[in-house]
Amino acid sequence: MFSRDRSAPSPAARAPRNGAPGLSFIGPELVVSGDVATDAQLHVDGRIEGNVKCAQLIQGVAGVIAGNIDADEARLAGTVEGIVVARTLIVEASARILGDVAYETVSIDAGAQIEGRLARRGALRLDEELPLIATPVSFSPARPAEADASALFALADPRAARTDR
């Protein structure tokens, strides 16, 4: 059990199983300009300036995502400036979300900040592929608390924009 037999490969040296999800990590020193997509797990401690689409998203306290998020599961602890769509969503106390949030199951810790609307995915009729539209806004700690967030983010139904009224 504790022998020094080096003929057996270590667990880290073994090839991953076929179909096993991987892990991608964006460290705190990294800034990604552009969209990020993966079928696996993504851990973000750096900054992404673009949309994120993944199976599982874990955002650290220092992580910043300036774009929309589409994930099966998301655990957010940093700053998000965009729309969040997730089947299962966990918003930690340190999280700041500046945008609308669509979910099937949600958990929000005390202290988390969300400036936008919360709605079940079914209520937003995402199955009909109606787009969620948000006006990008940079997060500023000096921003007055009385600012009207409802004017910044809006759900849009393209059928409502008809000119035949």
Buried (B, 14 or more C-beta within 10 A) or exposed (E): EEEEEEEEEEEEEEEEEEEEEEEEEBEEEEEBEEEBEBEEBBBBBBBBBBBBBBBBBBBBEBBBBBBBBBBEBBBBBBBBBBBBBBBBBBBBEBBBBBBBBBBEEBEBEEEBBBBBBBBEBEEBEBEEEBEBEBEEBEBEEEEEEEEEBEEBBEBEEEEEEEEEE
